[in-house]
């Protein structure tokens, strides 16, 4: 049996017991969001509902709906899944002006009528799967309409809310009768906020209501949310074909690490000298690539704030476009060292005025893009700076620790 079916059966038994007793709660003088009178706000948090269409979700015996109609002039639809609870309400309050009692599932009902101006649930929404009901509420409320929910936070045993969106075992307790097993979504406030946000609501406040009796461990959440305006129709893109594109470009990064003794260069196994760097991997930002390649090749550790992207260099090798992004690393931790399984090693510092021959083309292009005064010859590349080009300075940017 599903959690929602179990809960429906429990409330049917509960309603039958109350019908057998002939008990119907009186219409309250104010809207009560918790089991304790006078705790928390009243109907004012729904806003001005005079003449407005208001949905009471899981209306039970119907007394709260009657209060809103009589005292606040609302036009209330009180919907209840349990037939016996519905019978309690209609037996006591049928014909009340401004109230319509409906037996059925709230999600199904919301698909059939015009949107409501406000909705509320006092203790009832925790008995339904929020991922099923919240989308229906979003579609069944007008943009800007308030949604106010009273929900269990801490139970009689002192158990606090769950941190996962899943039902858990709880009980309905009725004096002089055996408890009724249920499975409720007793969720932490942040989870409720995440769910409401996901399904088109903005959460305005979440309050915890506690009884005046300090020995009672029960705590209720009171969530005030509002249905967000409809978004404009979004325009979606689509690929030209389901086949992957033919590779036609390569993108990589090169990092200028400048210390007291000069710029850091390593020797590739093929003999060229080059800056730390490498190929951008899928899903990486350029700064992340710089940090990763620096650590993998040299062992130096840098942070995102230590990386300044200089710009893009575009050239080509045969028919493949090559895009290289230069970066300046202003601070790092550690000492450069040969790393296992890397193709570049023998890291050393080279003064800018005595750079060696045999620089890798991309490294040479990055260095002259950063410092056009450096006497380095290399094939041309088109450079687009991301920020004003760093002016030559007698004082180099130095690495540091953090």
C-alpha positions as a Markdown table, in Angstrom:
| # | Residue | x | y | z |
|---|---|---|---|---|
| 1 | Unk | 0.0 | 0.0 | 0.0 |
| 2 | Unk | 1.3 | 3.4 | -0.9 |
| 3 | Unk | 1.9 | 6.1 | 1.7 |
| 4 | Unk | -0.9 | 8.2 | 0.4 |
| 5 | Unk | -3.4 | 5.3 | 0.4 |
| 6 | Unk | -2.4 | 4.4 | 3.9 |
| 7 | Unk | -3.0 | 8.0 | 5.0 |
| 8 | Unk | -6.4 | 8.1 | 3.3 |
| 9 | Unk | -7.5 | 4.9 | 5.1 |
| 10 | Unk | -6.3 | 6.3 | 8.4 |
| 11 | Unk | -8.3 | 9.5 | 8.0 |
| 12 | Unk | -11.3 | 7.5 | 6.9 |
| 13 | Unk | -11.2 | 5.5 | 10.2 |
| 14 | Unk | -10.6 | 8.7 | 12.2 |
| 15 | Unk | -13.6 | 10.4 | 10.6 |
| 16 | Unk | -15.8 | 7.3 | 11.3 |
| 17 | Unk | -14.8 | 7.3 | 14.9 |
| 18 | Unk | -15.7 | 11.0 | 15.3 |
| 19 | Unk | -19.0 | 10.5 | 13.4 |
| 20 | Unk | -19.8 | 7.7 | 15.9 |
| 21 | Unk | -19.2 | 10.1 | 18.7 |
| 22 | Unk | -21.2 | 12.8 | 17.1 |
| 23 | Unk | -18.4 | 15.3 | 17.6 |
| 24 | Unk | -17.8 | 18.3 | 15.3 |
| 25 | Unk | -15.4 | 21.0 | 16.4 |
| 26 | Unk | -17.0 | 24.5 | 16.8 |
| 27 | Unk | -16.3 | 27.3 | 14.3 |
| 28 | Unk | -13.3 | 29.1 | 15.8 |
| 29 | Unk | -13.2 | 32.8 | 16.5 |
| 30 | Unk | -9.9 | 33.1 | 14.6 |
| 31 | Unk | -8.0 | 30.9 | 12.1 |
| 32 | Unk | -5.8 | 28.6 | 14.1 |
| 33 | Unk | -2.7 | 27.3 | 12.3 |
| 34 | Unk | -1.6 | 25.0 | 15.2 |
| 35 | Unk | -3.4 | 22.7 | 17.6 |
| 36 | Unk | -3.1 | 25.3 | 20.4 |
| 37 | Unk | -5.5 | 28.3 | 20.5 |
| 38 | Unk | -4.0 | 31.8 | 20.2 |
| 39 | Unk | -0.5 | 30.6 | 19.0 |
| 40 | Unk | 0.8 | 32.4 | 15.9 |
| 41 | Unk | -1.0 | 34.7 | 13.5 |
| 42 | Unk | -4.5 | 34.4 | 12.2 |
| 43 | Unk | -6.2 | 34.7 | 8.8 |
| 44 | Unk | -4.5 | 38.0 | 8.1 |
| 45 | Unk | -1.5 | 36.3 | 6.6 |
| 46 | Unk | -3.7 | 35.2 | 3.7 |
| 47 | Unk | -4.2 | 38.9 | 2.8 |
| 48 | Unk | -7.5 | 40.5 | 2.0 |
| 49 | Unk | -9.7 | 37.5 | 1.0 |
| 50 | Unk | -13.1 | 39.3 | 0.9 |
| 51 | Unk | -14.9 | 37.9 | -2.0 |
| 52 | Unk | -11.9 | 35.9 | -3.1 |
| 53 | Unk | -11.9 | 32.2 | -4.1 |
| 54 | Unk | -9.9 | 30.4 | -1.4 |
| 55 | Unk | -9.0 | 26.7 | -1.4 |
| 56 | Unk | -8.9 | 24.8 | 1.9 |
| 57 | Unk | -6.7 | 21.7 | 1.3 |
| 58 | Unk | -7.7 | 18.8 | 3.5 |
| 59 | Unk | -10.5 | 20.7 | 5.2 |
| 60 | Unk | -11.4 | 17.9 | 7.7 |
| 61 | Unk | -14.5 | 18.8 | 9.7 |
| 62 | Unk | -14.8 | 22.1 | 7.8 |
| 63 | Unk | -14.9 | 24.5 | 10.7 |
| 64 | Unk | -11.9 | 26.6 | 9.6 |
| 65 | Unk | -13.5 | 27.1 | 6.1 |
| 66 | Unk | -16.7 | 28.2 | 7.7 |
| 67 | Unk | -14.8 | 30.8 | 9.8 |
| 68 | Unk | -13.2 | 32.3 | 6.7 |
| 69 | Unk | -16.6 | 32.6 | 4.9 |
| 70 | Unk | -18.5 | 34.0 | 7.9 |
| 71 | Unk | -15.8 | 36.3 | 9.4 |
| 72 | Unk | -13.8 | 37.3 | 6.3 |
| 73 | Unk | -16.3 | 37.1 | 3.5 |
| 74 | Unk | -14.2 | 34.5 | 1.5 |
| 75 | Unk | -15.7 | 32.1 | -1.0 |
| 76 | Unk | -14.1 | 28.9 | 0.2 |
| 77 | Unk | -13.8 | 25.5 | -1.5 |
| 78 | Unk | -13.2 | 23.0 | 1.2 |
| 79 | Unk | -11.8 | 19.8 | -0.3 |
| 80 | Unk | -11.3 | 16.6 | 1.7 |
| 81 | Unk | -10.2 | 13.2 | 0.5 |
| 82 | Unk | -11.6 | 11.2 | 3.4 |
| 83 | Unk | -15.3 | 10.5 | 2.8 |
| 84 | Unk | -16.1 | 10.3 | 6.6 |
| 85 | Unk | -14.4 | 13.6 | 7.2 |
| 86 | Unk | -16.3 | 15.1 | 4.3 |
| 87 | Unk | -19.5 | 13.7 | 5.9 |
| 88 | Unk | -18.7 | 15.3 | 9.2 |
| 89 | Unk | -18.3 | 18.7 | 7.5 |
| 90 | Unk | -21.5 | 18.5 | 5.4 |
| 91 | Unk | -23.5 | 17.1 | 8.2 |
| 92 | Unk | -22.7 | 20.1 | 10.4 |
| 93 | Unk | -22.2 | 23.0 | 7.9 |
| 94 | Unk | -23.9 | 22.2 | 4.6 |
| 95 | Unk | -25.6 | 25.2 | 3.2 |
| 96 | Unk | -23.2 | 27.7 | 4.9 |
| 97 | Unk | -23.1 | 30.7 | 2.6 |
| 98 | Unk | -19.7 | 31.1 | 0.9 |
| 99 | Unk | -18.6 | 27.5 | 1.5 |
| 100 | Unk | -18.6 | 24.6 | -1.0 |
| 101 | Unk | -17.6 | 21.2 | 0.4 |
| 102 | Unk | -16.0 | 18.9 | -2.1 |
| 103 | Unk | -15.1 | 15.2 | -1.6 |
| 104 | Unk | -12.0 | 14.3 | -3.7 |
| 105 | Unk | -8.3 | 14.6 | -4.3 |
| 106 | Unk | -6.9 | 18.1 | -4.4 |
| 107 | Unk | -4.6 | 17.5 | -7.4 |
| 108 | Unk | -7.5 | 16.1 | -9.5 |
| 109 | Unk | -9.8 | 18.9 | -8.4 |
| 110 | Unk | -7.3 | 21.6 | -9.4 |
| 111 | Unk | -7.2 | 20.4 | -13.0 |
| 112 | Unk | -11.0 | 21.0 | -13.5 |
| 113 | Unk | -11.8 | 24.6 | -12.4 |
| 114 | Unk | -10.6 | 28.2 | -12.6 |
| 115 | Unk | -7.5 | 29.2 | -10.6 |
| 116 | Unk | -7.9 | 30.2 | -6.9 |
| 117 | Unk | -6.9 | 33.5 | -5.4 |
| 118 | Unk | -5.4 | 31.9 | -2.2 |
| 119 | Unk | -4.9 | 28.4 | -0.7 |
| 120 | Unk | -4.0 | 27.0 | 2.7 |
| 121 | Unk | -3.5 | 23.7 | 4.4 |
| 122 | Unk | -3.6 | 23.2 | 8.2 |
| 123 | Unk | -1.6 | 20.1 | 9.0 |
| 124 | Unk | -2.9 | 18.2 | 5.9 |
| 125 | Unk | -0.3 | 18.6 | 3.1 |
| 126 | Unk | 2.2 | 16.4 | 5.0 |
| 127 | Unk | -0.1 | 13.4 | 4.2 |
| 128 | Unk | 0.4 | 13.8 | 0.4 |
| 129 | Unk | 3.5 | 13.5 | -1.8 |
| 130 | Unk | 4.6 | 17.1 | -2.3 |
| 131 | Unk | 6.1 | 16.3 | -5.7 |
| 132 | Unk | 2.6 | 15.3 | -6.9 |
| 133 | Unk | 0.6 | 18.0 | -5.2 |
| 134 | Unk | 2.8 | 21.1 | -5.5 |
| 135 | Unk | 2.7 | 21.2 | -9.4 |
| 136 | Unk | -1.1 | 21.0 | -9.2 |
| 137 | Unk | -1.1 | 23.9 | -6.7 |
| 138 | Unk | 1.1 | 25.9 | -9.0 |
| 139 | Unk | -1.2 | 25.4 | -11.9 |
| 140 | Unk | -4.3 | 25.9 | -9.8 |
| 141 | Unk | -3.4 | 29.2 | -8.2 |
| 142 | Unk | -3.4 | 32.6 | -9.9 |
| 143 | Unk | 0.1 | 34.3 | -10.2 |
| 144 | Unk | 0.8 | 36.1 | -7.0 |
| 145 | Unk | -1.7 | 34.1 | -5.0 |
| 146 | Unk | -0.6 | 33.2 | -1.4 |
| 147 | Unk | -0.1 | 29.6 | -0.2 |
| 148 | Unk | 0.1 | 29.1 | 3.5 |
| 149 | Unk | 1.0 | 25.7 | 5.0 |
| 150 | Unk | 0.9 | 24.5 | 8.6 |
| 151 | Unk | 3.1 | 21.4 | 8.8 |
| 152 | Unk | 4.4 | 19.1 | 11.5 |
| 153 | Unk | 8.1 | 19.9 | 12.5 |
| 154 | Unk | 8.7 | 18.0 | 15.7 |
| 155 | Unk | 6.4 | 15.2 | 16.8 |
| 156 | Unk | 5.2 | 14.0 | 20.2 |
| 157 | Unk | 8.3 | 11.9 | 20.6 |
| 158 | Unk | 10.6 | 14.8 | 20.0 |
| 159 | Unk | 11.6 | 13.6 | 16.6 |
| 160 | Unk | 12.6 | 16.5 | 14.4 |
| 161 | Unk | 12.0 | 16.8 | 10.6 |
| 162 | Unk | 13.7 | 14.7 | 8.0 |
| 163 | Unk | 16.4 | 15.9 | 5.7 |
| 164 | Unk | 15.3 | 13.8 | 2.7 |
| 165 | Unk | 12.1 | 14.1 | 0.7 |
| 166 | Unk | 10.5 | 10.8 | 1.8 |
| 167 | Unk | 7.6 | 9.8 | 4.0 |
| 168 | Unk | 8.2 | 8.3 | 7.5 |
| 169 | Unk | 6.1 | 6.5 | 10.0 |
| 170 | Unk | 3.9 | 8.6 | 12.2 |
| 171 | Unk | 0.6 | 8.1 | 14.1 |
| 172 | Unk | -2.8 | 9.8 | 14.5 |
| 173 | Unk | -3.7 | 9.8 | 18.1 |
| 174 | Unk | -7.4 | 9.9 | 19.2 |
| 175 | Unk | -8.3 | 9.8 | 22.9 |
| 176 | Unk | -9.7 | 6.4 | 24.0 |
| 177 | Unk | -9.0 | 4.8 | 20.7 |
| 178 | Unk | -5.9 | 2.9 | 19.3 |
| 179 | Unk | -3.5 | 5.1 | 17.3 |
| 180 | Unk | -3.7 | 5.1 | 13.5 |
| 181 | Unk | -0.5 | 4.4 | 11.6 |
| 182 | Unk | 0.3 | 6.9 | 8.8 |
| 183 | Unk | 3.3 | 7.9 | 6.7 |
| 184 | Unk | 4.0 | 11.6 | 6.6 |
| 185 | Unk | 6.3 | 13.9 | 4.8 |
| 186 | Unk | 7.8 | 15.6 | 7.8 |
| 187 | Unk | 10.5 | 17.7 | 6.1 |
| 188 | Unk | 13.0 | 20.2 | 7.3 |
| 189 | Unk | 12.1 | 23.9 | 6.5 |
| 190 | Unk | 14.9 | 24.1 | 3.9 |
| 191 | Unk | 13.5 | 21.1 | 2.1 |
| 192 | Unk | 10.1 | 22.6 | 1.9 |
| 193 | Unk | 11.6 | 25.8 | 0.6 |
| 194 | Unk | 13.5 | 23.9 | -2.0 |
| 195 | Unk | 10.4 | 22.0 | -3.1 |
| 196 | Unk | 8.2 | 25.1 | -3.3 |
| 197 | Unk | 10.9 | 27.0 | -5.2 |
| 198 | Unk | 11.3 | 24.1 | -7.6 |
| 199 | Unk | 7.6 | 24.1 | -8.3 |
| 200 | Unk | 7.0 | 27.8 | -9.0 |
| 201 | Unk | 6.6 | 29.5 | -5.5 |
| 202 | Unk | 8.6 | 32.1 | -3.6 |
| 203 | Unk | 8.9 | 31.4 | 0.1 |
| 204 | Unk | 8.4 | 34.6 | 2.1 |
| 205 | Unk | 8.6 | 33.3 | 5.6 |
| 206 | Unk | 8.9 | 30.1 | 7.7 |
| 207 | Unk | 8.0 | 30.3 | 11.4 |
| 208 | Unk | 8.1 | 27.6 | 14.1 |
| 209 | Unk | 5.0 | 27.6 | 16.3 |
| 210 | Unk | 5.4 | 26.1 | 19.8 |
| 211 | Unk | 2.7 | 25.4 | 22.4 |
| 212 | Unk | 2.5 | 27.6 | 25.5 |
| 213 | Unk | 2.9 | 24.5 | 27.6 |
| 214 | Unk | 6.7 | 24.1 | 27.8 |
| 215 | Unk | 6.4 | 20.3 | 28.4 |
| 216 | Unk | 4.8 | 19.6 | 25.0 |
| 217 | Unk | 7.6 | 18.8 | 22.5 |
| 218 | Unk | 5.4 | 19.3 | 19.4 |
| 219 | Unk | 6.4 | 22.1 | 17.0 |
| 220 | Unk | 4.6 | 23.2 | 13.9 |
| 221 | Unk | 6.1 | 24.9 | 10.8 |
| 222 | Unk | 4.1 | 27.8 | 9.3 |
| 223 | Unk | 5.2 | 28.4 | 5.7 |
| 224 | Unk | 4.1 | 31.5 | 3.8 |
| 225 | Unk | 4.7 | 31.3 | 0.1 |
| 226 | Unk | 3.4 | 33.0 | -3.0 |
| 227 | Unk | 2.8 | 31.6 | -6.5 |
| 228 | Unk | 5.3 | 33.2 | -8.9 |
| 229 | Unk | 4.2 | 34.9 | -12.1 |
| 230 | Unk | 4.2 | 32.8 | -15.2 |
| 231 | Unk | 7.4 | 33.0 | -17.2 |
| 232 | Unk | 7.4 | 34.0 | -20.8 |
| 233 | Unk | 7.5 | 31.1 | -23.2 |
| 234 | Unk | 11.1 | 30.0 | -23.5 |
| 235 | Unk | 12.9 | 29.5 | -26.7 |
| 236 | Unk | 14.8 | 26.2 | -26.9 |
| 237 | Unk | 17.8 | 25.4 | -29.1 |
| 238 | Unk | 18.4 | 22.1 | -30.9 |
| 239 | Unk | 21.5 | 20.6 | -32.5 |
| 240 | Unk | 21.9 | 20.5 | -36.2 |
| 241 | Unk | 22.3 | 16.7 | -36.1 |
| 242 | Unk | 22.4 | 13.9 | -33.6 |
| 243 | Unk | 26.0 | 13.0 | -34.8 |
| 244 | Unk | 28.8 | 14.7 | -32.9 |
| 245 | Unk | 30.6 | 17.5 | -34.8 |
| 246 | Unk | 33.8 | 16.7 | -36.6 |
| 247 | Unk | 36.8 | 17.9 | -34.4 |
| 248 | Unk | 38.1 | 21.2 | -35.9 |
| 249 | Unk | 39.5 | 23.1 | -32.9 |
| 250 | Unk | 41.7 | 22.6 | -29.9 |
| 251 | Unk | 41.6 | 24.7 | -26.8 |
| 252 | Unk | 44.2 | 24.9 | -24.1 |
| 253 | Unk | 45.6 | 27.2 | -21.4 |
| 254 | Unk | 49.1 | 28.3 | -20.4 |
| 255 | Unk | 50.0 | 29.8 | -17.1 |
| 256 | Unk | 52.6 | 32.5 | -16.4 |
| 257 | Unk | 54.0 | 31.8 | -12.9 |
| 258 | Unk | 56.5 | 34.5 | -12.1 |
| 259 | Unk | 58.8 | 34.2 | -9.0 |
| 260 | Unk | 61.8 | 36.1 | -7.7 |
| 261 | Unk | 64.1 | 34.3 | -10.1 |
| 262 | Unk | 62.0 | 34.6 | -13.2 |
| 263 | Unk | 59.2 | 32.7 | -15.0 |
| 264 | Unk | 58.6 | 29.0 | -14.5 |
| 265 | Unk | 59.3 | 26.8 | -17.4 |
| 266 | Unk | 59.5 | 23.0 | -17.8 |
| 267 | Unk | 61.1 | 20.8 | -20.4 |
| 268 | Unk | 58.8 | 18.5 | -22.5 |
| 269 | Unk | 60.0 | 15.0 | -23.2 |
| 270 | Unk | 60.3 | 16.2 | -26.9 |
| 271 | Unk | 62.7 | 18.9 | -25.8 |
| 272 | Unk | 60.7 | 22.2 | -25.9 |
| 273 | Unk | 60.5 | 24.5 | -22.9 |
| 274 | Unk | 57.0 | 25.5 | -22.0 |
| 275 | Unk | 54.7 | 27.1 | -19.4 |
| 276 | Unk | 52.5 | 25.0 | -17.2 |
| 277 | Unk | 49.3 | 24.3 | -19.0 |
| 278 | Unk | 47.2 | 21.9 | -21.0 |
| 279 | Unk | 43.9 | 21.0 | -22.6 |
| 280 | Unk | 40.6 | 22.2 | -21.3 |
| 281 | Unk | 38.4 | 19.3 | -20.2 |
| 282 | Unk | 34.6 | 19.1 | -20.8 |
| 283 | Unk | 32.7 | 21.1 | -18.1 |
| 284 | Unk | 35.7 | 23.0 | -16.8 |
| 285 | Unk | 36.0 | 26.8 | -16.5 |
| 286 | Unk | 39.3 | 28.2 | -17.9 |
| 287 | Unk | 40.4 | 29.1 | -14.3 |
| 288 | Unk | 39.7 | 25.6 | -13.2 |
| 289 | Unk | 41.9 | 24.2 | -16.0 |
| 290 | Unk | 44.8 | 26.5 | -15.0 |
| 291 | Unk | 44.6 | 25.4 | -11.4 |
| 292 | Unk | 44.3 | 21.7 | -12.3 |
| 293 | Unk | 47.1 | 21.7 | -14.9 |
| 294 | Unk | 49.4 | 23.6 | -12.6 |
| 295 | Unk | 48.9 | 21.1 | -9.8 |
| 296 | Unk | 49.1 | 18.0 | -12.1 |
| 297 | Unk | 52.3 | 19.2 | -13.8 |
| 298 | Unk | 54.2 | 21.1 | -11.1 |
| 299 | Unk | 52.6 | 20.3 | -7.8 |
| 300 | Unk | 51.9 | 24.0 | -7.1 |
| 301 | Unk | 48.5 | 24.7 | -5.6 |
| 302 | Unk | 46.6 | 27.9 | -6.6 |
| 303 | Unk | 43.1 | 29.2 | -5.9 |
| 304 | Unk | 40.6 | 30.8 | -8.4 |
| 305 | Unk | 41.3 | 34.3 | -7.0 |
| 306 | Unk | 45.0 | 33.8 | -7.8 |
| 307 | Unk | 44.3 | 33.3 | -11.5 |
| 308 | Unk | 43.8 | 36.2 | -14.0 |
| 309 | Unk | 42.9 | 35.3 | -17.5 |
| 310 | Unk | 44.7 | 37.5 | -20.0 |
| 311 | Unk | 43.0 | 36.7 | -23.3 |
| 312 | Unk | 42.7 | 34.3 | -26.3 |
| 313 | Unk | 45.3 | 33.6 | -28.9 |
| 314 | Unk | 44.0 | 32.0 | -32.1 |
| 315 | Unk | 46.2 | 30.4 | -34.7 |
| 316 | Unk | 46.1 | 27.0 | -36.5 |
| 317 | Unk | 48.0 | 23.9 | -37.1 |
| 318 | Unk | 47.3 | 22.3 | -40.5 |
| 319 | Unk | 43.5 | 22.6 | -40.7 |
| 320 | Unk | 42.8 | 22.6 | -37.0 |
| 321 | Unk | 42.1 | 25.9 | -35.3 |
| 322 | Unk | 44.1 | 26.3 | -32.1 |
| 323 | Unk | 42.8 | 28.5 | -29.3 |
| 324 | Unk | 45.1 | 29.2 | -26.4 |
| 325 | Unk | 44.1 | 31.2 | -23.3 |
| 326 | Unk | 46.9 | 32.8 | -21.4 |
| 327 | Unk | 46.7 | 33.3 | -17.6 |
| 328 | Unk | 48.8 | 35.0 | -14.9 |
| 329 | Unk | 49.1 | 33.2 | -11.6 |
| 330 | Unk | 49.7 | 35.7 | -8.8 |
| 331 | Unk | 50.1 | 33.4 | -5.8 |
| 332 | Unk | 50.6 | 29.7 | -5.1 |
| 333 | Unk | 51.6 | 27.2 | -2.4 |
| 334 | Unk | 54.4 | 24.7 | -2.7 |
| 335 | Unk | 57.5 | 24.2 | -4.8 |
| 336 | Unk | 57.6 | 23.1 | -8.4 |
| 337 | Unk | 58.7 | 19.5 | -8.8 |
| 338 | Unk | 58.6 | 16.7 | -11.4 |
| 339 | Unk | 55.3 | 14.9 | -11.2 |
| 340 | Unk | 54.9 | 11.2 | -12.1 |
| 341 | Unk | 53.4 | 10.3 | -15.5 |
| 342 | Unk | 53.6 | 13.9 | -16.7 |
| 343 | Unk | 55.3 | 14.7 | -20.1 |
| 344 | Unk | 56.8 | 18.0 | -18.8 |
| 345 | Unk | 59.3 | 18.2 | -16.0 |
| 346 | Unk | 62.7 | 19.6 | -15.0 |
| 347 | Unk | 60.9 | 22.8 | -13.8 |
| 348 | Unk | 63.1 | 25.8 | -13.4 |
| 349 | Unk | 63.0 | 29.6 | -13.1 |
| 350 | Unk | 64.3 | 31.6 | -16.1 |
| 351 | Unk | 64.9 | 35.4 | -15.9 |
| 352 | Unk | 62.8 | 37.3 | -18.4 |
| 353 | Unk | 65.9 | 39.0 | -19.8 |
| 354 | Unk | 67.6 | 35.6 | -20.4 |
| 355 | Unk | 64.9 | 33.4 | -21.8 |
| 356 | Unk | 66.2 | 30.2 | -23.5 |
| 357 | Unk | 65.8 | 29.1 | -27.1 |
| 358 | Unk | 63.4 | 26.4 | -27.9 |
| 359 | Unk | 60.2 | 27.8 | -26.4 |
| 360 | Unk | 57.0 | 26.0 | -27.2 |
| 361 | Unk | 55.0 | 28.1 | -29.7 |
| 362 | Unk | 51.9 | 28.6 | -27.5 |
| 363 | Unk | 54.1 | 29.5 | -24.5 |
| 364 | Unk | 56.0 | 32.1 | -26.6 |
| 365 | Unk | 52.7 | 33.5 | -27.9 |
| 366 | Unk | 51.3 | 33.8 | -24.3 |
| 367 | Unk | 54.5 | 35.5 | -23.0 |
| 368 | Unk | 54.6 | 38.2 | -25.8 |
| 369 | Unk | 50.8 | 38.8 | -25.4 |
| 370 | Unk | 51.5 | 39.5 | -21.7 |
| 371 | Unk | 54.8 | 41.4 | -22.3 |
| 372 | Unk | 55.1 | 42.7 | -25.9 |
| 373 | Unk | 58.6 | 44.0 | -25.1 |
| 374 | Unk | 60.0 | 40.5 | -24.7 |
| 375 | Unk | 62.4 | 39.6 | -27.6 |
| 376 | Unk | 60.7 | 36.3 | -28.6 |
| 377 | Unk | 60.2 | 35.2 | -32.2 |
| 378 | Unk | 57.2 | 32.9 | -33.0 |
| 379 | Unk | 54.5 | 32.4 | -35.6 |
| 380 | Unk | 51.8 | 35.0 | -35.5 |
| 381 | Unk | 48.5 | 34.6 | -33.6 |
| 382 | Unk | 45.5 | 36.8 | -33.2 |
| 383 | Unk | 45.3 | 38.0 | -29.6 |
| 384 | Unk | 42.1 | 39.3 | -28.0 |
| 385 | Unk | 42.7 | 40.6 | -24.5 |
| 386 | Unk | 40.1 | 40.1 | -21.7 |
| 387 | Unk | 41.3 | 43.2 | -19.9 |
| 388 | Unk | 43.7 | 46.0 | -20.6 |
| 389 | Unk | 47.1 | 44.5 | -21.3 |
| 390 | Unk | 49.5 | 44.4 | -18.4 |
| 391 | Unk | 52.0 | 47.1 | -18.9 |
| 392 | Unk | 55.7 | 46.2 | -18.7 |
| 393 | Unk | 57.0 | 46.8 | -15.2 |
| 394 | Unk | 60.4 | 46.5 | -13.5 |
| 395 | Unk | 58.7 | 44.9 | -10.5 |
| 396 | Unk | 57.4 | 41.4 | -11.5 |
| 397 | Unk | 54.3 | 39.8 | -10.0 |
| 398 | Unk | 55.6 | 37.5 | -7.3 |
| 399 | Unk | 54.2 | 34.3 | -6.0 |
| 400 | Unk | 53.3 | 34.0 | -2.4 |
| 401 | Unk | 51.8 | 31.6 | 0.1 |
| 402 | Unk | 48.3 | 31.5 | 1.7 |
